[in-house]
Amino acid sequence: MFCFWPIGMIALACSCSVTNRWMQGDLEGAKRAGLMARNLALLAYLCGMIIIICVLATYDDY
């Protein structure tokens, strides 16, 4: 998986809190945490792809 791991870890932590909030009856909090996890996961993926593209663009094969 191509992702920027620091942001990916935060997304994972947010996604883990969704179930707990849902079970406690905090439906709005669960929805917010789920959206935050999704957005952070997308951001981590995009950052990772940009880093990979930059590395490949600057790589010279002599």
PyMOL commands that place a pseudoatom at each C-alpha (Angstrom):
pseudoatom trace, name=CA, resn=MET, resi=1, chain=A, elem=C, hetatm=0, pos=[0.000, 0.000, 0.000]
pseudoatom trace, name=CA, resn=PHE, resi=2, chain=A, elem=C, hetatm=0, pos=[1.346, 3.369, -0.998]
pseudoatom trace, name=CA, resn=CYS, resi=3, chain=A, elem=C, hetatm=0, pos=[0.698, 5.753, 1.838]
pseudoatom trace, name=CA, resn=PHE, resi=4, chain=A, elem=C, hetatm=0, pos=[2.397, 8.333, 3.992]
pseudoatom trace, name=CA, resn=TRP, resi=5, chain=A, elem=C, hetatm=0, pos=[2.479, 6.374, 7.238]
pseudoatom trace, name=CA, resn=PRO, resi=6, chain=A, elem=C, hetatm=0, pos=[2.304, 9.195, 9.844]
pseudoatom trace, name=CA, resn=ILE, resi=7, chain=A, elem=C, hetatm=0, pos=[-1.041, 10.388, 8.499]
pseudoatom trace, name=CA, resn=GLY, resi=8, chain=A, elem=C, hetatm=0, pos=[-2.126, 6.788, 7.931]
pseudoatom trace, name=CA, resn=MET, resi=9, chain=A, elem=C, hetatm=0, pos=[-1.602, 5.977, 11.617]
pseudoatom trace, name=CA, resn=ILE, resi=10, chain=A, elem=C, hetatm=0, pos=[-3.818, 8.892, 12.639]
pseudoatom trace, name=CA, resn=ALA, resi=11, chain=A, elem=C, hetatm=0, pos=[-6.473, 7.687, 10.182]
pseudoatom trace, name=CA, resn=LEU, resi=12, chain=A, elem=C, hetatm=0, pos=[-6.277, 4.226, 11.720]
pseudoatom trace, name=CA, resn=ALA, resi=13, chain=A, elem=C, hetatm=0, pos=[-6.734, 5.652, 15.222]
pseudoatom trace, name=CA, resn=CYS, resi=14, chain=A, elem=C, hetatm=0, pos=[-9.800, 7.612, 14.050]
pseudoatom trace, name=CA, resn=SER, resi=15, chain=A, elem=C, hetatm=0, pos=[-11.288, 4.539, 12.433]
pseudoatom trace, name=CA, resn=CYS, resi=16, chain=A, elem=C, hetatm=0, pos=[-10.831, 2.524, 15.630]
pseudoatom trace, name=CA, resn=SER, resi=17, chain=A, elem=C, hetatm=0, pos=[-12.880, 5.056, 17.585]
pseudoatom trace, name=CA, resn=VAL, resi=18, chain=A, elem=C, hetatm=0, pos=[-15.897, 4.707, 15.268]
pseudoatom trace, name=CA, resn=THR, resi=19, chain=A, elem=C, hetatm=0, pos=[-17.114, 1.408, 16.741]
pseudoatom trace, name=CA, resn=ASN, resi=20, chain=A, elem=C, hetatm=0, pos=[-16.707, 2.583, 20.319]
pseudoatom trace, name=CA, resn=ARG, resi=21, chain=A, elem=C, hetatm=0, pos=[-18.679, 5.749, 19.644]
pseudoatom trace, name=CA, resn=TRP, resi=22, chain=A, elem=C, hetatm=0, pos=[-21.369, 3.798, 17.815]
pseudoatom trace, name=CA, resn=MET, resi=23, chain=A, elem=C, hetatm=0, pos=[-21.759, 1.325, 20.687]
pseudoatom trace, name=CA, resn=GLN, resi=24, chain=A, elem=C, hetatm=0, pos=[-22.025, 4.197, 23.189]
pseudoatom trace, name=CA, resn=GLY, resi=25, chain=A, elem=C, hetatm=0, pos=[-24.854, 5.725, 21.169]
pseudoatom trace, name=CA, resn=ASP, resi=26, chain=A, elem=C, hetatm=0, pos=[-22.843, 8.682, 19.875]
pseudoatom trace, name=CA, resn=LEU, resi=27, chain=A, elem=C, hetatm=0, pos=[-24.004, 8.338, 16.279]
pseudoatom trace, name=CA, resn=GLU, resi=28, chain=A, elem=C, hetatm=0, pos=[-22.969, 11.854, 15.248]
pseudoatom trace, name=CA, resn=GLY, resi=29, chain=A, elem=C, hetatm=0, pos=[-19.508, 11.357, 16.769]
pseudoatom trace, name=CA, resn=ALA, resi=30, chain=A, elem=C, hetatm=0, pos=[-19.154, 8.028, 14.975]
pseudoatom trace, name=CA, resn=LYS, resi=31, chain=A, elem=C, hetatm=0, pos=[-20.087, 9.653, 11.686]
pseudoatom trace, name=CA, resn=ARG, resi=32, chain=A, elem=C, hetatm=0, pos=[-17.581, 12.483, 12.224]
pseudoatom trace, name=CA, resn=ALA, resi=33, chain=A, elem=C, hetatm=0, pos=[-14.824, 10.029, 13.168]
pseudoatom trace, name=CA, resn=GLY, resi=34, chain=A, elem=C, hetatm=0, pos=[-15.574, 7.904, 10.103]
pseudoatom trace, name=CA, resn=LEU, resi=35, chain=A, elem=C, hetatm=0, pos=[-15.425, 10.892, 7.773]
pseudoatom trace, name=CA, resn=MET, resi=36, chain=A, elem=C, hetatm=0, pos=[-12.205, 12.072, 9.407]
pseudoatom trace, name=CA, resn=ALA, resi=37, chain=A, elem=C, hetatm=0, pos=[-10.664, 8.606, 9.021]
pseudoatom trace, name=CA, resn=ARG, resi=38, chain=A, elem=C, hetatm=0, pos=[-11.675, 8.473, 5.353]
pseudoatom trace, name=CA, resn=ASN, resi=39, chain=A, elem=C, hetatm=0, pos=[-10.309, 11.933, 4.621]
pseudoatom trace, name=CA, resn=LEU, resi=40, chain=A, elem=C, hetatm=0, pos=[-7.033, 11.251, 6.408]
pseudoatom trace, name=CA, resn=ALA, resi=41, chain=A, elem=C, hetatm=0, pos=[-6.634, 7.921, 4.590]
pseudoatom trace, name=CA, resn=LEU, resi=42, chain=A, elem=C, hetatm=0, pos=[-7.117, 9.665, 1.246]
pseudoatom trace, name=CA, resn=LEU, resi=43, chain=A, elem=C, hetatm=0, pos=[-4.645, 12.364, 2.242]
pseudoatom trace, name=CA, resn=ALA, resi=44, chain=A, elem=C, hetatm=0, pos=[-2.098, 9.729, 3.295]
pseudoatom trace, name=CA, resn=TYR, resi=45, chain=A, elem=C, hetatm=0, pos=[-2.523, 7.944, -0.027]
pseudoatom trace, name=CA, resn=LEU, resi=46, chain=A, elem=C, hetatm=0, pos=[-2.117, 11.154, -2.034]
pseudoatom trace, name=CA, resn=CYS, resi=47, chain=A, elem=C, hetatm=0, pos=[0.958, 12.213, -0.049]
pseudoatom trace, name=CA, resn=GLY, resi=48, chain=A, elem=C, hetatm=0, pos=[2.501, 8.799, -0.560]
pseudoatom trace, name=CA, resn=MET, resi=49, chain=A, elem=C, hetatm=0, pos=[1.869, 8.864, -4.291]
pseudoatom trace, name=CA, resn=ILE, resi=50, chain=A, elem=C, hetatm=0, pos=[3.329, 12.378, -4.590]
pseudoatom trace, name=CA, resn=ILE, resi=51, chain=A, elem=C, hetatm=0, pos=[6.452, 11.275, -2.723]
pseudoatom trace, name=CA, resn=ILE, resi=52, chain=A, elem=C, hetatm=0, pos=[6.831, 8.199, -4.938]
pseudoatom trace, name=CA, resn=ILE, resi=53, chain=A, elem=C, hetatm=0, pos=[6.380, 10.260, -8.111]
pseudoatom trace, name=CA, resn=CYS, resi=54, chain=A, elem=C, hetatm=0, pos=[8.928, 12.830, -6.915]
pseudoatom trace, name=CA, resn=VAL, resi=55, chain=A, elem=C, hetatm=0, pos=[11.450, 10.120, -6.095]
pseudoatom trace, name=CA, resn=LEU, resi=56, chain=A, elem=C, hetatm=0, pos=[10.962, 8.435, -9.458]
pseudoatom trace, name=CA, resn=ALA, resi=57, chain=A, elem=C, hetatm=0, pos=[11.160, 11.762, -11.296]
pseudoatom trace, name=CA, resn=THR, resi=58, chain=A, elem=C, hetatm=0, pos=[14.488, 12.623, -9.683]
pseudoatom trace, name=CA, resn=TYR, resi=59, chain=A, elem=C, hetatm=0, pos=[15.975, 9.140, -10.030]
pseudoatom trace, name=CA, resn=ASP, resi=60, chain=A, elem=C, hetatm=0, pos=[18.690, 8.978, -12.645]
pseudoatom trace, name=CA, resn=ASP, resi=61, chain=A, elem=C, hetatm=0, pos=[19.612, 5.581, -13.990]
pseudoatom trace, name=CA, resn=TYR, resi=62, chain=A, elem=C, hetatm=0, pos=[23.191, 5.919, -15.196]
for i in range(1, 62): cmd.bond("trace and resi %d" % i, "trace and resi %d" % (i + 1))
show_as sticks, trace
zoom trace
